[in-house]
Amino acid sequence: MKKNFISILILGCTIVNLIVSAITMFSVVTTNHQTAKIVKGVASVLDLELGTTDENANKTNVPIENIVTYSIPEQMTIGLKSDADGTPHYCMVTVFFSMDSKHEDFKKYGESVSGNELIFKSIVGDVIQQYTIDEARINQEEMQEEILRKVQEKYQGSDFIFEVSFSDIVFQ
């Protein structure tokens, strides 16, 4: 009788253990599935951001021997947007554009770049004067990207001009 009672007790403990294990597995698997879904979503967002960065890197990955630059000859003085104190501030900058000489549109538009200097100056001035002195100091890359986008629009979306750079930039 003792052996039978112990066997029934062991069988009962085994069944309770099996039920607790099943409940634990369901809760862990469900939670793990939800966590994996969240991680996958975050990873896809990061891949998207990295993907756009890679696209930009590929666009500007022009061999040095294919790069032709055009610089606006004189340093431009541009009035900046007034900030809270109302004091007028200015930006003095030399702007140059990097072009891919092997791009198919370079033959079409490359010759006319120097003739469009006034258009370039206008675009540069329009973009930079939208910033206060503090914003301009912090957002130089943003200004360059906006200038590049507007210049590319002037050339019907062509990306033979692939980079805008500032040199000798001074804020006052």
Secondary structure, DSSP 4 states (H G I P E B T S, - for coil): -HHHHHHHHHHHHHHHHHHHHHHHHHHHHHHHHHHHHHHHHHHHHHHHHHHHHHHHHHHT---GGGEEEEE-SSPEEEEPPP-TT----EEEEEEEEEEETTSTTHHHHGGGTGGGHHHHHHHHHHHHTTS-HHHHHH-HHHHHHHHHHHHHHHTTT--SEEEEEEEEEEE-
